Amino acid sequence: MQRVKIEFQKGGVFNARLLENEAPKTSKTILSRLPFEYRFQQSIVSGHAVVCLPPDLTVEPENQRTIGIPAGALSFLVQDQPRNVPDEIYIAYGPYFVSRCSYIEMQQPVNVFAQIDDNLDELRKIGTRILLEGAEIVKFSLAE
């Protein structure tokens, strides 16, 4: 099982296990791109999640969900040009993450591709920090 190390600019390091059986294409794409970093900010419409819009990374739809996504989940919203939806990566930091909209009929499904299992209280604190203090660079690399 492969793991990705996630480092927040202002402090906080986590390991996420890739869900290679549930999202093999997304996991493979993420692994092939490591290391990378993007600027994450609080999601405007998805609740307890931070989000980035990667300009140079895309994947195909797989293992898609809109609800029931737990804290610590990493997911990828696949670009949907007809609906003007860009590629997005989410890190859910709390129990109230709903994919990209507050209205159930407008939700966009995401590929759930990794899961942080430990230190979820610390992840929630970091998510709240980003909500209150603003965006941070988050670096992704292969965990040792």
WOMO-V507814 format. One line per field, one symbol per residue. phi: phi as a letter, one per 20 degrees, with the letter a starting at -180 (. if undefined). psi: psi as a letter, one per 20 degrees, with the letter a starting at -180 (. if undefined). A space follows every 50 residues. Layout:
phi=???
psi=???
//
This chain:
phi=.ecdeccegeopccddefeffecfffgfffgfefebbbedcfffcdnfbd bcdffcbbbefalebccmefgnfdbceegcggeldefbddcfdbfddcgl redgfdfdfceecbbeddlfffffffgfffgedofcfcddbffe
psi=pqqppoppgjpppqppppmhhhmhggggggghiqqrqroqrpphijcmqq qqnpikprrqpqlqrhrkorpiqpqpoppnghjlprpqpqopirimppok qiphijqpqqooirpphqlhghggggghghghirqqpppprpq.
//
